[in-house]
């Protein structure tokens, strides 16, 4: 289950429960959670919405918890943190 950090609000999201692949692969845009994606507009409710802060990020932008055993072919790039939201973007998440 690949998970990623929403570019707008910084929460953890599953790639299969959002338009992640369309946005990132086909459109070249950052990944958004279902709540921040204007095409969906609400949280799916499959799991609680929570922050990705403190999780590890691999070279593909997918998240790993520090308790998970990360496959050897992945390189951890750093820890996820909340994205900075400028004043004009506050209502988008």
Secondary structure, DSSP 8 states (H G I E B T S, - for coil): --EEE-TTT-BEEEGGGSSHHIIIIIS------TTT-TTT-S---SS---B-TT-EEETTSBEE-TTS---TT--EEEE-------GGGGGG-
